[in-house]
Amino acid sequence: MTDRDESADDVGHVSNVPFPNETSGHVENVPHEAGLFSGLRIVSLCTLLSRVLGFIREMAIAGLWGLSPVSDAFVGAFRIPNLARALFGEGALSAAFTPLFVREQEQHGKDAAMQLASSVFVWLGLWLTALVAVTELALAATIWLAPLSAELRLWLVLTALMLPYLPLICLTAQMGAVLNALGRFAWPALLPVLFNVSSLAAIWVLQRFDLTAEEQAHWLAGFVVLTGFLQLAAPWPQLWRLGFRPRGNWLAMRDRIRELLRLMAPVVVGLSITQVNTFCDTLIALVMSRPLDVVLPDWRPLEFGTASALNLGQRLYQFPLGILGVALGTVIFPVLTRHAERGDWQRLRDDLSLGLRLVFVIGLPASAGLWLLAEPLAVVLFQRGHVTGVNARQIAEMIAAYGLGVWAFCGLLIVQRGYYAIGDRITPLKIGLSVVLVNVGLNFGLIFVIGGRGLALSTSLCGILQFGLCLLFIQDRVGRLPWWPLASNAGRAVLAALGMTAVASWVLQQLAAGAVNSSGRLLQLGVTILTAVVSYAVLAAILRLDEFWMLLRPHRRME
């Protein structure tokens, strides 16, 4: 019995994704579109659950501390492990490791691929543990010896407490990359759900005790690390059944590990540009915000709480980004990699085009919806506890500004996978580094003109620029893309999104009079969202946006 037969009941196994024969490396000729859409549905549903729980977690944290210096310090400290999660859990490690794993699987069989995966796991754990140990010593010396403000000291302490989460989430991501390459998508997609559930449980426990805000932040930082251990342990049973074992000859794989690191360095930077830009947003917000105790005029243009408002705005735009962009990128990447490995450029262009058309059909209305519903979303989701109406408007500005770039952020994840599938790691890196410089310049220019929302707007504009440049230059490597179908699809998606926005805006205004309390605002938001979805579906049918219906119909092949 083959491994595929033995593991047919594994959670999230997409049986019609092409797998190499264990001995010959031959790939069975099965419909890859069916596997792609099955995997996309699995990852999207799990991501939807994770994002909903993530919203609830952010709402709980906002209710716990409001937009305060403690909240800003926790958000700033969590940026580092969260950046690692975004990079490695949702991109860079998988993008660097998957082509190596697929190549090993294609050429030498499954056992050799699992040997590679095991060696990567051991070496990655050793190097990251050493890196964290050195960084912890540096942070401890800074905290004890340097003259620091109370806010900066709290930020560094929380960073030190949460830093061990970095190797845990990176190792978890590597195991998830193995599962994704084997067509098992559910467990990797469910691990963020586990993180959010554990975080909510921790917040609930902390509220039961009489603790100061700083003490609560310390304990919650510790719970983040504990959750990292839970995430690392969760996928082991399925990996064990698939043949993943820590093996003793990992020293013999040093050359392959060096190859992985060489491949991974430009991929990390290339895929991290959006995260780096949002990280810069947070750092600039922390440095350029006026403290609460400043009475006299101050040169800093931002209000306190800007960093927390940015974080909550990012949570909203990451909702559609995760459900579509990350999910589609996760599922389509092994498919593109196999096409590139076999030199099947026509199918690679076809699948890349399919991914982009899906992005336009879903990403454009998502951007329009976030822009239109920014204020009611901020009020309904976050205006409670210590979050005031002024704070909610501050958050709404961030949601609207980040929302404008959602479609481009999603498209960028797909195009970058195209580059990495063909082994080009330098072109997206050069484009991304150029965009970072543009973003920093725009950040400092816009905050003095339009305030904190200029940070979010700059990131969205740079995301659109980066997506356009990556899409243009990938043709030098894979051939000319089918521009007419792409342009036609995008144009019709824009028309449908504009029509949806007009209808939803009218409904929003009609229900404004009744939105005077929590239930009224919730009803207004819910009815408007339902109207937007229905109106877009009707317009998608009228304008023949077939890609919209492909997401709902099982195993529909592209013509």
C-alpha positions in Angstrom: 0.0 0.0 0.0 1.4 3.4 -0.9 1.6 6.3 1.5 -1.2 8.0 -0.4 -3.5 5.1 0.4 -2.4 4.9 4.0 -3.1 8.6 4.6 -6.2 9.1 2.6 -8.1 10.0 5.7 -5.7 12.6 6.8 -7.2 16.0 7.7 -7.2 18.4 4.9 -5.7 16.0 2.3 -6.5 17.1 -1.2 -6.3 13.8 -3.0 -6.2 15.2 -6.5 -3.1 17.3 -6.0 -0.3 15.8 -8.1 2.2 13.7 -6.1 5.3 12.1 -7.3 5.5 8.3 -7.3 7.7 7.3 -4.3 10.2 5.4 -6.3 10.2 6.8 -9.8 9.4 10.4 -9.0 6.8 10.4 -11.8 3.9 12.7 -11.3 0.4 11.3 -12.0 -1.6 13.2 -14.6 -4.5 14.4 -12.6 -6.6 17.6 -12.9 -4.6 20.2 -11.0 -7.4 22.8 -11.0 -9.6 20.6 -8.9 -6.8 20.2 -6.3 -6.1 23.9 -6.4 -9.7 24.9 -5.7 -10.2 22.2 -3.1 -7.0 23.3 -1.3 -8.1 27.0 -1.6 -11.4 26.3 0.0 -9.8 24.4 2.9 -7.2 27.1 3.6 -9.7 30.0 3.1 -12.2 28.5 5.5 -9.5 27.9 8.1 -8.1 31.4 7.6 -11.6 32.9 7.9 -12.0 31.2 11.3 -8.5 32.4 12.3 -9.2 36.0 11.2 -12.5 36.1 13.0 -10.9 34.9 16.2 -8.0 37.3 15.6 -10.5 40.2 15.5 -12.0 39.0 18.7 -8.6 38.9 20.3 -7.7 42.4 19.2 -11.1 43.6 20.4 -10.3 42.0 23.8 -6.9 43.6 24.0 -8.3 47.0 23.0 -11.0 46.6 25.7 -8.3 45.7 28.2 -6.0 48.6 27.7 -7.6 51.0 25.1 -5.3 53.1 23.0 -2.8 53.6 25.8 1.0 53.6 26.2 0.8 50.0 27.5 -1.2 49.0 24.4 1.4 50.7 22.2 4.3 49.0 24.0 2.6 45.6 23.7 1.8 46.1 20.0 5.3 47.3 19.3 6.9 44.4 21.1 4.6 41.8 19.4 5.5 43.2 16.0 8.8 41.2 16.1 7.4 37.7 16.7 4.3 38.6 14.6 6.6 39.7 11.7 8.3 36.4 12.0 5.0 34.6 11.9 3.9 36.7 8.8 7.2 36.0 7.0 7.8 32.4 7.9 4.3 31.2 8.7 2.8 32.8 5.6 5.6 33.1 3.1 9.3 33.2 3.1 10.3 29.8 4.6 7.7 28.0 2.5 8.7 29.9 -0.6 12.4 29.0 -0.2 11.8 25.4 1.1 9.0 24.2 -1.1 11.0 24.2 -4.4 13.8 22.3 -2.8 11.4 19.8 -1.3 9.5 19.4 -4.6 12.7 19.0 -6.5 14.0 16.3 -4.1 10.6 14.6 -4.3 10.5 14.7 -8.1 14.1 13.5 -8.6 14.8 11.1 -5.6 11.5 10.2 -4.1 9.6 10.9 -0.9 12.1 9.4 1.6 14.9 11.7 0.3 12.6 14.7 0.6 11.7 13.8 4.2 15.4 13.5 5.0 15.9 17.0 3.7 12.9 18.3 5.7 14.2 16.7 8.9 17.7 18.2 8.5 16.2 21.6 7.8 14.2 21.3 11.0 17.2 20.5 13.2 19.5 23.1 11.7 16.8 25.8 11.8 16.1 25.1 15.4 19.8 25.3 16.4 20.5 28.5 14.6 17.4 30.3 15.7 17.9 29.3 19.3 21.4 30.7 19.2 20.1 33.9 17.6 17.5 34.4 20.3 20.0 33.8 23.1 22.3 36.5 21.8 19.5 38.9 21.3 18.1 38.3 24.8 21.5 39.1 26.3 21.7 42.4 24.3 18.2 43.3 25.4 18.9 42.5 29.0 22.1 44.7 29.0 20.1 47.6 27.4 17.3 47.3 29.9 19.6 47.2 32.9 22.3 49.7 31.9 20.7 52.3 29.6 18.7 55.3 30.8 15.3 54.6 29.3 11.8 56.1 29.6 9.1 54.0 31.2 7.4 53.4 27.8 10.6 52.3 26.1 11.6 50.1 29.0 8.2 48.4 28.9 8.5 47.9 25.2 12.0 46.3 25.5 10.9 44.0 28.4 7.9 42.8 26.5 10.1 42.2 23.4 12.5 40.1 25.5 9.6 38.1 26.9 8.1 37.3 23.5 11.3 36.8 21.5 11.4 33.0 22.2 8.2 32.7 20.1 10.3 33.4 17.0 12.1 30.0 16.7 8.9 28.2 17.7 6.8 29.8 15.0 9.6 29.3 12.4 9.9 25.6 13.1 6.1 25.3 13.0 6.1 27.1 9.6 8.7 24.6 8.3 6.5 21.7 9.3 3.5 23.4 7.6 5.5 23.8 4.4 6.1 20.1 4.4 2.4 19.4 4.8 1.4 21.9 2.1 3.9 20.4 -0.4 2.3 17.0 0.3 -1.2 18.4 -0.3 -2.2 18.6 3.3 -3.5 22.1 3.9 -5.8 22.0 6.9 -3.4 21.6 9.8 -1.1 24.5 8.8 -4.1 26.7 8.2 -5.6 25.7 11.6 -2.5 26.6 13.7 -3.3 30.4 13.7 -6.7 29.4 15.0 -5.0 27.6 17.9 -2.9 30.7 18.6 -6.0 33.0 18.7 -8.0 30.6 20.9 -5.1 30.3 23.4 -4.6 34.1 23.4 -8.3 34.7 24.1 -8.2 32.1 27.0 -5.2 33.9 28.4 -6.9 37.3 28.3 -10.0 35.8 30.0 -7.8 34.3 32.7 -5.9 37.6 33.3 -9.1 39.6 33.7 -10.0 37.3 36.6 -7.0 38.6 38.7 -6.3 42.0 40.2 -3.3 43.0 38.1 -2.0 46.3 36.8 -2.0 46.9 33.0 1.8 46.4 32.9 1.5 43.1 34.8 -1.2 42.0 32.5 1.1 42.8 29.5 3.9 40.8 31.1 1.7 37.7 31.6 0.2 37.9 28.2 3.6 38.0 26.6 4.5 34.8 28.5 1.3 33.2 27.1 2.4 34.0 23.6 5.5 31.9 24.1 3.4 29.1 25.6 1.1 29.1 22.6 4.1 28.8 20.4 4.9 25.4 22.0 1.3 24.3 21.5 1.5 25.2 17.8 4.8 23.4 17.4 3.4 20.2 18.9 0.0 20.1 17.1 1.0 18.9 13.6 3.4 16.2 14.8 1.0 13.3 14.6 0.1 13.9 11.0 3.7 14.5 10.0 4.7 11.3 11.8 2.2 9.3 9.8 3.6 10.8 6.6 7.1 9.7 7.5 8.7 12.8 9.0 11.3 11.8 11.6 14.2 13.6 13.2 17.1 11.7 11.7 20.7 11.3 13.0 22.5 12.1 9.8 21.5 15.8 9.7 25.2 16.8 9.7 25.6 15.3 6.3 23.0 17.7 4.9 25.0 20.9 5.6 25.4 21.7 1.9 21.7 21.5 1.3 21.0 23.7 4.3 23.4 26.3 3.1 21.6 26.2 -0.3 18.3 26.7 1.5 19.7 29.7 3.5 21.2 31.1 0.3 17.8 30.8 -1.4 15.9 32.0 1.6 17.8 35.3 2.3 16.4 37.2 -0.8 13.0 35.5 -0.4 12.7 36.7 3.2 13.4 40.3 2.2 11.3 40.1 -1.0 8.2 38.7 0.7 8.7 40.9 3.8 8.3 44.3 2.1 4.6 44.8 3.0 5.3 43.6 6.6 8.4 45.8 6.8 6.4 48.7 5.6 3.7 48.2 8.2 6.5 47.6 10.8 8.0 51.0 9.8 4.5 52.5 10.2 4.4 51.3 13.8 7.9 52.4 14.6 7.3 55.9 13.1 4.0 56.1 15.0 5.8 55.2 18.3 8.6 57.8 17.8 6.4 60.6 16.3 3.5 60.4 18.7 3.0 63.0 21.4 3.0 61.5 24.9 0.0 61.9 27.1 1.7 64.2 29.6 2.8 66.8 26.9 0.9 70.0 27.5 2.9 72.6 25.6 3.0 72.5 21.8 5.1 69.6 20.5 6.8 69.2 17.1 5.6 65.5 16.8 2.5 65.4 14.5 0.8 62.2 15.7 -1.6 61.6 18.5 -0.9 59.0 21.2 -2.5 55.7 20.4 -1.6 56.0 16.7 0.5 52.7 16.8 -2.5 50.9 18.3 -4.9 52.3 15.8 -2.5 51.2 13.0 -2.4 47.7 14.4 -6.2 47.5 14.5 -6.5 48.9 11.0 -3.9 46.3 9.8 -6.0 43.5 11.4 -9.0 44.5 9.2 -7.1 44.6 5.9 -5.3 41.4 6.7 -8.8 39.7 6.9 -9.3 39.6 3.1 -5.6 39.4 2.6 -5.4 36.1 4.5 -8.6 34.6 3.2 -7.7 35.2 -0.5 -4.1 36.3 -0.9 -2.3 34.1 1.6 -4.7 31.1 1.0 -4.3 31.3 -2.8 -0.6 31.8 -2.6 -0.2 28.8 -0.3 -2.2 26.5 -2.6 -1.0 27.7 -6.0 2.7 27.8 -5.1 3.4 24.0 -5.2 1.4 23.9 -8.5 3.5 26.7 -10.1 6.7 25.1 -8.8 5.9 21.7 -10.4 5.1 23.5 -13.7 8.5 25.3 -13.6 10.3 22.1 -12.6 9.0 20.4 -15.8 9.4 23.4 -18.0 5.7 23.7 -18.7 5.6 27.4 -19.2 2.2 27.6 -20.8 0.5 25.9 -17.8 2.5 28.1 -15.5 1.2 31.2 -17.2 -2.4 29.9 -17.3 -2.4 29.1 -13.5 -0.7 32.5 -12.7 -3.3 34.2 -14.8 -6.1 32.3 -13.0 -4.7 33.4 -9.6 -4.6 37.0 -10.7 -8.1 36.9 -12.1 -9.4 35.5 -8.8 -7.5 38.3 -7.0 -9.2 41.0 -9.0 -12.7 39.5 -8.7 -12.4 39.2 -4.9 -9.8 41.7 -3.9 -11.3 44.8 -5.6 -14.7 44.6 -3.9 -12.9 43.8 -0.6 -10.9 47.1 -1.0 -14.1 49.0 -1.8 -16.0 47.5 1.1 -13.3 48.3 3.6 -13.1 51.9 2.4 -16.9 52.3 2.5 -17.5 50.5 5.9 -14.4 51.7 7.7 -16.2 53.8 10.3 -19.1 51.4 11.1 -16.6 48.5 11.3 -14.4 50.5 13.8 -17.4 51.5 15.9 -19.0 48.0 16.0 -15.8 46.0 16.5 -13.7 48.2 18.7 -15.7 51.1 20.4 -16.1 49.6 23.9 -14.2 49.6 27.2 -11.4 52.2 27.0 -11.9 52.8 23.2 -13.8 56.0 22.8 -15.6 57.5 19.8 -12.5 59.6 19.0 -10.4 56.4 19.1 -12.9 54.6 16.8 -12.6 57.4 14.2 -8.8 57.2 14.4 -9.0 53.4 13.8 -11.5 54.0 10.9 -9.0 56.2 9.1 -6.5 53.4 9.2 -8.9 50.8 8.0 -9.9 53.0 5.0 -6.3 53.8 4.0 -5.1 50.2 4.3 -8.2 48.9 2.6 -7.4 50.8 -0.6 -4.4 48.5 -1.2 -5.9 45.1 -0.3 -6.3 43.9 -4.0 -2.7 44.8 -4.7 -1.4 43.1 -1.6 -3.2 39.9 -2.6 -2.0 40.1 -6.2 1.6 40.7 -5.0 1.5 37.4 -3.1 0.6 35.5 -6.2 3.1 37.2 -8.5 5.9 36.7 -6.0 5.1 33.0 -5.9 5.5 33.0 -9.7 9.0 34.4 -9.4 10.0 32.0 -6.7 8.6 29.0 -8.6 10.9 29.7 -11.5 13.9 30.4 -9.2 14.1 34.1 -9.6 14.6 35.6 -6.1 16.5 38.7 -7.1 14.0 40.6 -9.2 11.2 40.9 -6.5 14.0 41.7 -4.0 15.2 44.7 -6.0 11.7 45.9 -6.6 10.8 45.5 -2.9 13.9 47.4 -1.6 13.1 50.3 -3.9 9.6 50.4 -2.6 10.7 50.5 1.0 12.6 53.6 0.3 9.6 55.2 -1.4 7.4 54.2 1.6 9.7 55.8 4.2 9.8 59.0 2.2 6.0 59.1 1.8 5.5 58.3 5.5 7.5 61.3 6.7 5.9 63.5 4.0 2.3 62.5 4.7 2.2 62.5 8.5 2.8 66.2 8.5 -0.1 66.7 6.0 -2.8 64.2 6.9 -1.6 62.8 10.2 -1.5 59.1 11.2 -3.6 57.9 8.3 -0.7 59.0 6.0 1.3 56.0 7.3 -1.4 53.5 6.2 -2.0 55.3 2.9 1.7 55.3 2.1 1.8 51.5 2.6 -1.2 51.0 0.3 0.2 53.2 -2.5 3.6 51.4 -2.3 1.8 48.0 -2.4 0.1 49.0 -5.6 3.4 50.2 -7.1 5.2 47.0 -6.1 2.5 44.8 -7.5 2.5 46.7 -10.8 6.3 46.5 -11.2 6.5 42.8 -10.3 3.7 42.0 -12.7 5.4 43.9 -15.5 8.9 42.3 -15.1 7.8 38.7 -14.6 7.1 38.5 -18.3 10.9 38.6 -18.9 11.1 35.1 -17.3 7.8 33.3 -18.1 6.7 34.9 -21.3 4.0 37.3 -22.2 0.9 37.1 -19.9 -2.6 37.1 -21.4 -3.1 40.8 -20.9 -6.5 41.1 -22.6 -8.3 38.5 -20.4 -6.6 40.0 -17.3 -7.6 43.6 -18.3 -11.1 42.5 -19.2 -11.5 40.7 -15.9 -10.1 43.6 -13.9 -12.3 46.2 -15.7 -15.5 44.2 -15.1 -14.5 43.6 -11.5 -14.0 47.4 -11.0 -17.5 48.1 -12.5 -19.0 45.5 -10.3 -17.2 46.9 -7.2 -18.4 50.5 -8.1 -22.0 49.3 -8.5 -21.8 47.4 -5.2 -20.3 50.5 -3.4 -23.2 52.7 -4.7 -25.9 50.3 -3.6 -24.2 49.6 -0.2 -23.7 53.3 0.4 -27.3 54.0 -0.2 -28.4 51.3 2.2 -25.9 52.6 4.8 -27.3 56.0 4.7 -30.9 54.8 4.9 -30.1 52.9 8.1 -28.1 55.7 9.7 -31.0 57.1 11.7 -31.4 53.8 13.5 -27.7 53.4 14.3 -27.8 55.1 17.7 -27.0 52.2 19.9 -24.9 49.0 19.7 -27.7 46.8 18.3 -28.7 49.5 15.8 -25.1 49.9 14.6 -24.7 46.1 14.4 -27.9 45.8 12.3 -26.8 48.7 10.0 -23.4 47.0 9.4 -24.8 43.5 8.9 -27.6 44.6 6.5 -25.1 46.7 4.5 -22.6 43.9 4.2 -25.3 41.5 3.1 -26.5 44.0 0.6 -23.0 44.5 -0.7 -22.4 40.7 -1.1 -25.7 40.1 -2.9 -25.4 43.1 -5.2 -21.9 42.1 -6.1 -23.0 38.6 -6.9 -25.8 39.9 -9.1 -23.4 42.2 -10.9 -20.8 39.4 -11.2 -23.5 37.3 -13.0 -24.5 40.2 -15.3 -20.9 41.0 -16.2 -19.9 37.4 -16.6 -17.3 37.3 -13.9 -17.0 33.5 -14.0 -14.0 33.4 -11.6 -16.4 34.6 -8.8 -18.6 31.5 -9.3 -15.6 29.2 -9.7 -14.9 29.7 -6.0 -18.3 28.3 -5.2 -18.6 25.5 -7.8 -16.6 22.4 -7.0 -13.8 21.3 -9.4 -14.7 23.6 -12.3 -11.9 23.5 -14.9 -10.8 26.6 -16.7 -11.3 26.6 -20.4 
